[in-house]
Amino acid sequence: MISSDQIKESIEALLPCEWIQVEGEDGRHFNAVIVSAQFVGKTMIQQHQLVYRALHERMKDDIHALSMKTFTPEQWANAQLGK
């Protein structure tokens, strides 16, 4: 079974993140919030593809479901300010 921390480490190993939070209770279903400058200029699908690429083997074997919200640093700052 995989932990939230292991998923976080896998993402951070291939995707520079300004902020990341991964949560999951059963070792198979996870929620993530990821903030990365790598997302600038990319569609949401392209952003998610970057995350999936970082988790490639984990998605095949360890993770059943990953719900994620991705943000550029600017989007994240605006979300924190309620804009």
N, CA, C and O atoms as CSV, one atom per row, in Angstrom:
chain,resi,resn,atom,element,x,y,z
A,1,MET,N,N,0.836,-1.177,0.000
A,1,MET,CA,C,0.000,0.000,0.000
A,1,MET,C,C,0.885,1.246,0.000
A,1,MET,O,O,1.930,1.271,0.650
A,2,ILE,N,N,0.472,2.252,-0.712
A,2,ILE,CA,C,1.248,3.484,-0.851
A,2,ILE,C,C,0.693,4.559,0.084
A,2,ILE,O,O,-0.501,4.575,0.382
A,3,SER,N,N,1.557,5.443,0.537
A,3,SER,CA,C,1.133,6.520,1.434
A,3,SER,C,C,1.042,7.845,0.672
A,3,SER,O,O,1.584,7.991,-0.423
A,4,SER,N,N,0.353,8.787,1.273
A,4,SER,CA,C,0.256,10.133,0.706
A,4,SER,C,C,1.634,10.751,0.551
A,4,SER,O,O,1.908,11.425,-0.443
A,5,ASP,N,N,2.505,10.524,1.532
A,5,ASP,CA,C,3.858,11.081,1.471
A,5,ASP,C,C,4.648,10.513,0.293
A,5,ASP,O,O,5.418,11.235,-0.341
A,6,GLN,N,N,4.464,9.243,0.000
A,6,GLN,CA,C,5.160,8.630,-1.135
A,6,GLN,C,C,4.687,9.219,-2.459
A,6,GLN,O,O,5.488,9.432,-3.368
A,7,ILE,N,N,3.404,9.480,-2.566
A,7,ILE,CA,C,2.867,10.105,-3.782
A,7,ILE,C,C,3.433,11.510,-3.916
A,7,ILE,O,O,3.870,11.912,-4.994
A,8,LYS,N,N,3.423,12.245,-2.826
A,8,LYS,CA,C,3.966,13.602,-2.827
A,8,LYS,C,C,5.429,13.583,-3.278
A,8,LYS,O,O,5.824,14.391,-4.119
A,9,GLU,N,N,6.221,12.688,-2.741
A,9,GLU,CA,C,7.634,12.583,-3.113
A,9,GLU,C,C,7.805,12.237,-4.590
A,9,GLU,O,O,8.700,12.766,-5.250
A,10,SER,N,N,6.967,11.363,-5.107
A,10,SER,CA,C,7.039,10.991,-6.524
A,10,SER,C,C,6.734,12.175,-7.429
A,10,SER,O,O,7.401,12.371,-8.445
A,11,ILE,N,N,5.740,12.956,-7.068
A,11,ILE,CA,C,5.389,14.141,-7.855
A,11,ILE,C,C,6.535,15.146,-7.803
A,11,ILE,O,O,6.969,15.657,-8.835
A,12,GLU,N,N,7.018,15.426,-6.597
A,12,GLU,CA,C,8.076,16.431,-6.430
A,12,GLU,C,C,9.389,16.027,-7.105
A,12,GLU,O,O,10.183,16.892,-7.474
A,13,ALA,N,N,9.621,14.742,-7.269
A,13,ALA,CA,C,10.854,14.271,-7.903
A,13,ALA,C,C,10.944,14.675,-9.370
A,13,ALA,O,O,12.042,14.869,-9.892
A,14,LEU,N,N,9.802,14.801,-10.038
A,14,LEU,CA,C,9.802,15.127,-11.465
A,14,LEU,C,C,9.110,16.446,-11.810
A,14,LEU,O,O,9.185,16.910,-12.948
A,15,LEU,N,N,8.444,17.045,-10.835
A,15,LEU,CA,C,7.694,18.267,-11.092
A,15,LEU,C,C,7.986,19.267,-9.972
A,15,LEU,O,O,7.528,19.077,-8.846
A,16,PRO,N,N,8.740,20.325,-10.266
A,16,PRO,CA,C,9.013,21.319,-9.230
A,16,PRO,C,C,7.699,21.941,-8.739
A,16,PRO,O,O,6.913,22.450,-9.538
A,17,CYS,N,N,7.472,21.897,-7.439
A,17,CYS,CA,C,6.218,22.389,-6.859
A,17,CYS,C,C,6.497,23.512,-5.866
A,17,CYS,O,O,7.411,23.420,-5.046
A,18,GLU,N,N,5.701,24.565,-5.954
A,18,GLU,CA,C,5.776,25.626,-4.969
A,18,GLU,C,C,5.034,25.202,-3.701
A,18,GLU,O,O,5.396,25.592,-2.590
A,19,TRP,N,N,3.989,24.396,-3.893
A,19,TRP,CA,C,3.212,23.883,-2.759
A,19,TRP,C,C,2.496,22.625,-3.219
A,19,TRP,O,O,2.029,22.542,-4.355
A,20,ILE,N,N,2.415,21.660,-2.336
A,20,ILE,CA,C,1.714,20.416,-2.665
A,20,ILE,C,C,1.143,19.815,-1.396
A,20,ILE,O,O,1.774,19.822,-0.340
A,21,GLN,N,N,-0.064,19.297,-1.527
A,21,GLN,CA,C,-0.711,18.575,-0.428
A,21,GLN,C,C,-1.379,17.345,-1.020
A,21,GLN,O,O,-2.141,17.443,-1.982
A,22,VAL,N,N,-1.091,16.198,-0.445
A,22,VAL,CA,C,-1.705,14.945,-0.881
A,22,VAL,C,C,-2.320,14.286,0.335
A,22,VAL,O,O,-1.675,14.138,1.373
A,23,GLU,N,N,-3.575,13.893,0.194
A,23,GLU,CA,C,-4.280,13.221,1.286
A,23,GLU,C,C,-4.947,11.963,0.760
A,23,GLU,O,O,-5.363,11.897,-0.397
A,24,GLY,N,N,-5.040,10.983,1.616
A,24,GLY,CA,C,-5.727,9.747,1.291
A,24,GLY,C,C,-5.805,8.879,2.525
A,24,GLY,O,O,-4.879,8.859,3.335
A,25,GLU,N,N,-6.894,8.169,2.671
A,25,GLU,CA,C,-7.102,7.396,3.888
A,25,GLU,C,C,-6.965,5.896,3.698
A,25,GLU,O,O,-6.628,5.177,4.638
A,26,ASP,N,N,-7.224,5.421,2.492
A,26,ASP,CA,C,-7.268,3.965,2.328
A,26,ASP,C,C,-6.084,3.390,1.553
A,26,ASP,O,O,-6.042,2.188,1.291
A,27,GLY,N,N,-5.129,4.236,1.186
A,27,GLY,CA,C,-3.971,3.749,0.462
A,27,GLY,C,C,-4.192,3.494,-1.017
A,27,GLY,O,O,-3.292,2.991,-1.690
A,28,ARG,N,N,-5.359,3.824,-1.539
A,28,ARG,CA,C,-5.662,3.612,-2.970
A,28,ARG,C,C,-6.341,4.820,-3.614
A,28,ARG,O,O,-6.236,5.014,-4.825
A,29,HIS,N,N,-7.034,5.633,-2.817
A,29,HIS,CA,C,-7.771,6.798,-3.318
A,29,HIS,C,C,-7.182,8.047,-2.666
A,29,HIS,O,O,-7.056,8.126,-1.444
A,30,PHE,N,N,-6.819,9.031,-3.514
A,30,PHE,CA,C,-6.107,10.195,-2.998
A,30,PHE,C,C,-6.660,11.484,-3.588
A,30,PHE,O,O,-7.247,11.497,-4.670
A,31,ASN,N,N,-6.453,12.570,-2.840
A,31,ASN,CA,C,-6.775,13.921,-3.270
A,31,ASN,C,C,-5.482,14.726,-3.209
A,31,ASN,O,O,-4.708,14.595,-2.261
A,32,ALA,N,N,-5.253,15.555,-4.218
A,32,ALA,CA,C,-4.029,16.356,-4.244
A,32,ALA,C,C,-4.331,17.778,-4.693
A,32,ALA,O,O,-5.187,18.012,-5.547
A,33,VAL,N,N,-3.610,18.717,-4.098
A,33,VAL,CA,C,-3.585,20.104,-4.541
A,33,VAL,C,C,-2.127,20.386,-4.872
A,33,VAL,O,O,-1.246,20.209,-4.030
A,34,ILE,N,N,-1.875,20.826,-6.107
A,34,ILE,CA,C,-0.510,20.992,-6.584
A,34,ILE,C,C,-0.355,22.375,-7.210
A,34,ILE,O,O,-1.126,22.764,-8.088
A,35,VAL,N,N,0.649,23.106,-6.745
A,35,VAL,CA,C,0.958,24.428,-7.280
A,35,VAL,C,C,2.348,24.356,-7.907
A,35,VAL,O,O,3.322,24.022,-7.233
A,36,SER,N,N,2.433,24.669,-9.199
A,36,SER,CA,C,3.718,24.591,-9.893
A,36,SER,C,C,3.796,25.628,-11.009
A,36,SER,O,O,2.827,25.863,-11.730
A,37,ALA,N,N,4.961,26.237,-11.133
A,37,ALA,CA,C,5.197,27.165,-12.236
A,37,ALA,C,C,5.204,26.421,-13.573
A,37,ALA,O,O,5.028,27.035,-14.625
A,38,GLN,N,N,5.405,25.112,-13.534
A,38,GLN,CA,C,5.380,24.302,-14.753
A,38,GLN,C,C,3.996,24.298,-15.410
A,38,GLN,O,O,3.871,23.922,-16.575
A,39,PHE,N,N,2.969,24.708,-14.685
A,39,PHE,CA,C,1.605,24.717,-15.202
A,39,PHE,C,C,1.278,25.978,-15.999
A,39,PHE,O,O,0.260,26.025,-16.689
A,40,VAL,N,N,2.127,26.996,-15.911
A,40,VAL,CA,C,1.867,28.268,-16.588
A,40,VAL,C,C,1.739,28.029,-18.093
A,40,VAL,O,O,2.592,27.387,-18.706
A,41,GLY,N,N,0.663,28.554,-18.675
A,41,GLY,CA,C,0.437,28.453,-20.110
A,41,GLY,C,C,-0.121,27.118,-20.574
A,41,GLY,O,O,-0.281,26.895,-21.774
A,42,LYS,N,N,-0.415,26.233,-19.639
A,42,LYS,CA,C,-0.932,24.913,-20.001
A,42,LYS,C,C,-2.411,24.802,-19.624
A,42,LYS,O,O,-2.874,25.412,-18.660
A,43,THR,N,N,-3.130,24.014,-20.403
A,43,THR,CA,C,-4.524,23.746,-20.066
A,43,THR,C,C,-4.576,22.836,-18.842
A,43,THR,O,O,-3.564,22.256,-18.450
A,44,MET,N,N,-5.745,22.716,-18.249
A,44,MET,CA,C,-5.903,21.838,-17.094
A,44,MET,C,C,-5.531,20.398,-17.464
A,44,MET,O,O,-4.898,19.697,-16.675
A,45,ILE,N,N,-5.917,19.970,-18.641
A,45,ILE,CA,C,-5.577,18.603,-19.075
A,45,ILE,C,C,-4.065,18.440,-19.170
A,45,ILE,O,O,-3.526,17.426,-18.726
A,46,GLN,N,N,-3.376,19.418,-19.738
A,46,GLN,CA,C,-1.922,19.340,-19.835
A,46,GLN,C,C,-1.267,19.344,-18.451
A,46,GLN,O,O,-0.270,18.657,-18.228
A,47,GLN,N,N,-1.831,20.115,-17.531
A,47,GLN,CA,C,-1.314,20.141,-16.157
A,47,GLN,C,C,-1.459,18.767,-15.512
A,47,GLN,O,O,-0.525,18.263,-14.887
A,48,HIS,N,N,-2.618,18.175,-15.666
A,48,HIS,CA,C,-2.863,16.853,-15.092
A,48,HIS,C,C,-1.965,15.800,-15.738
A,48,HIS,O,O,-1.517,14.866,-15.073
A,49,GLN,N,N,-1.707,15.951,-17.026
A,49,GLN,CA,C,-0.815,15.016,-17.708
A,49,GLN,C,C,0.595,15.072,-17.126
A,49,GLN,O,O,1.263,14.043,-17.027
A,50,LEU,N,N,1.052,16.265,-16.741
A,50,LEU,CA,C,2.363,16.390,-16.104
A,50,LEU,C,C,2.404,15.615,-14.786
A,50,LEU,O,O,3.393,14.950,-14.476
A,51,VAL,N,N,1.328,15.709,-14.022
A,51,VAL,CA,C,1.266,14.992,-12.747
A,51,VAL,C,C,1.222,13.492,-12.995
A,51,VAL,O,O,1.933,12.729,-12.341
A,52,TYR,N,N,0.390,13.068,-13.939
A,52,TYR,CA,C,0.304,11.638,-14.246
A,52,TYR,C,C,1.642,11.094,-14.742
A,52,TYR,O,O,2.008,9.959,-14.437
A,53,ARG,N,N,2.369,11.909,-15.508
A,53,ARG,CA,C,3.688,11.486,-15.987
A,53,ARG,C,C,4.627,11.252,-14.804
A,53,ARG,O,O,5.410,10.303,-14.803
A,54,ALA,N,N,4.543,12.116,-13.809
A,54,ALA,CA,C,5.386,11.958,-12.616
A,54,ALA,C,C,5.012,10.711,-11.822
A,54,ALA,O,O,5.855,10.139,-11.131
A,55,LEU,N,N,3.771,10.293,-11.916
A,55,LEU,CA,C,3.274,9.140,-11.157
A,55,LEU,C,C,3.117,7.889,-12.016
A,55,LEU,O,O,2.472,6.927,-11.598
A,56,HIS,N,N,3.682,7.894,-13.174
A,56,HIS,CA,C,3.449,6.863,-14.180
A,56,HIS,C,C,3.314,5.443,-13.616
A,56,HIS,O,O,2.242,4.848,-13.719
A,57,GLU,N,N,4.350,4.906,-13.039
A,57,GLU,CA,C,4.305,3.531,-12.523
A,57,GLU,C,C,3.349,3.396,-11.349
A,57,GLU,O,O,2.677,2.375,-11.202
A,58,ARG,N,N,3.291,4.422,-10.518
A,58,ARG,CA,C,2.385,4.382,-9.353
A,58,ARG,C,C,0.925,4.300,-9.804
A,58,ARG,O,O,0.111,3.629,-9.169
A,59,MET,N,N,0.597,4.990,-10.910
A,59,MET,CA,C,-0.779,4.968,-11.404
A,59,MET,C,C,-1.150,3.588,-11.920
A,59,MET,O,O,-2.314,3.194,-11.856
A,60,LYS,N,N,-0.179,2.856,-12.426
A,60,LYS,CA,C,-0.454,1.512,-12.925
A,60,LYS,C,C,-0.673,0.516,-11.795
A,60,LYS,O,O,-1.544,-0.350,-11.877
A,61,ASP,N,N,0.125,0.648,-10.738
A,61,ASP,CA,C,0.166,-0.398,-9.725
A,61,ASP,C,C,-0.443,-0.033,-8.373
A,61,ASP,O,O,-1.101,-0.863,-7.745
A,62,ASP,N,N,-0.226,1.208,-7.919
A,62,ASP,CA,C,-0.534,1.540,-6.527
A,62,ASP,C,C,-1.769,2.402,-6.320
A,62,ASP,O,O,-2.463,2.264,-5.313
A,63,ILE,N,N,-2.048,3.291,-7.267
A,63,ILE,CA,C,-3.106,4.289,-7.079
A,63,ILE,C,C,-4.330,3.898,-7.897
A,63,ILE,O,O,-4.243,3.718,-9.112
A,64,HIS,N,N,-5.454,3.768,-7.236
A,64,HIS,CA,C,-6.700,3.459,-7.941
A,64,HIS,C,C,-7.351,4.743,-8.456
A,64,HIS,O,O,-7.854,4.782,-9.579
A,65,ALA,N,N,-7.340,5.796,-7.628
A,65,ALA,CA,C,-7.972,7.054,-8.016
A,65,ALA,C,C,-7.193,8.224,-7.427
A,65,ALA,O,O,-6.776,8.195,-6.269
A,66,LEU,N,N,-7.006,9.258,-8.252
A,66,LEU,CA,C,-6.356,10.484,-7.813
A,66,LEU,C,C,-7.188,11.663,-8.290
A,66,LEU,O,O,-7.297,11.917,-9.490
A,67,SER,N,N,-7.765,12.369,-7.350
A,67,SER,CA,C,-8.485,13.599,-7.653
A,67,SER,C,C,-7.512,14.740,-7.399
A,67,SER,O,O,-6.920,14.823,-6.323
A,68,MET,N,N,-7.341,15.620,-8.380
A,68,MET,CA,C,-6.368,16.689,-8.168
A,68,MET,C,C,-6.890,18.035,-8.622
A,68,MET,O,O,-7.712,18.150,-9.531
A,69,LYS,N,N,-6.371,19.049,-7.944
A,69,LYS,CA,C,-6.580,20.436,-8.331
A,69,LYS,C,C,-5.193,21.006,-8.577
A,69,LYS,O,O,-4.314,20.925,-7.720
A,70,THR,N,N,-5.010,21.581,-9.755
A,70,THR,CA,C,-3.714,22.129,-10.116
A,70,THR,C,C,-3.825,23.640,-10.289
A,70,THR,O,O,-4.832,24.152,-10.778
A,71,PHE,N,N,-2.781,24.336,-9.882
A,71,PHE,CA,C,-2.763,25.795,-9.944
A,71,PHE,C,C,-1.381,26.278,-10.362
A,71,PHE,O,O,-0.370,25.666,-10.018
A,72,THR,N,N,-1.344,27.381,-11.109
A,72,THR,CA,C,-0.094,28.104,-11.281
A,72,THR,C,C,0.110,28.892,-9.989
A,72,THR,O,O,-0.843,29.057,-9.228
A,73,PRO,N,N,1.306,29.380,-9.720
A,73,PRO,CA,C,1.496,30.188,-8.512
A,73,PRO,C,C,0.570,31.405,-8.465
A,73,PRO,O,O,0.066,31.758,-7.399
A,74,GLU,N,N,0.347,32.046,-9.607
A,74,GLU,CA,C,-0.553,33.208,-9.650
A,74,GLU,C,C,-1.997,32.804,-9.336
A,74,GLU,O,O,-2.678,33.480,-8.565
A,75,GLN,N,N,-2.460,31.707,-9.930
A,75,GLN,CA,C,-3.817,31.228,-9.644
A,75,GLN,C,C,-3.965,30.882,-8.163
A,75,GLN,O,O,-4.993,31.174,-7.554
A,76,TRP,N,N,-2.944,30.264,-7.591
A,76,TRP,CA,C,-2.974,29.878,-6.183
A,76,TRP,C,C,-3.039,31.113,-5.288
A,76,TRP,O,O,-3.812,31.150,-4.330
A,77,ALA,N,N,-2.236,32.112,-5.597
A,77,ALA,CA,C,-2.251,33.348,-4.809
A,77,ALA,C,C,-3.627,34.003,-4.870
A,77,ALA,O,O,-4.141,34.463,-3.851
A,78,ASN,N,N,-4.224,34.047,-6.054
A,78,ASN,CA,C,-5.560,34.616,-6.194
A,78,ASN,C,C,-6.606,33.797,-5.450
A,78,ASN,O,O,-7.524,34.360,-4.855
A,79,ALA,N,N,-6.476,32.472,-5.478
A,79,ALA,CA,C,-7.426,31.615,-4.765
A,79,ALA,C,C,-7.322,31.847,-3.269
A,79,ALA,O,O,-8.331,31.825,-2.565
A,80,GLN,N,N,-6.115,32.067,-2.780
A,80,GLN,CA,C,-5.930,32.294,-1.343
A,80,GLN,C,C,-6.494,33.633,-0.915
A,80,GLN,O,O,-6.899,33.803,0.235
A,81,LEU,N,N,-6.522,34.597,-1.847
A,81,LEU,CA,C,-7.078,35.902,-1.561
A,81,LEU,C,C,-8.573,35.974,-1.840
A,81,LEU,O,O,-9.203,37.004,-1.600
A,82,GLY,N,N,-9.144,34.880,-2.349
A,82,GLY,CA,C,-10.572,34.834,-2.624
A,82,GLY,C,C,-10.972,35.545,-3.895
A,82,GLY,O,O,-12.120,35.970,-4.031
A,83,LYS,N,N,-10.065,35.681,-4.814
A,83,LYS,CA,C,-10.383,36.373,-6.082
A,83,LYS,C,C,-10.945,35.410,-7.086
A,83,LYS,O,O,-11.271,35.805,-8.206
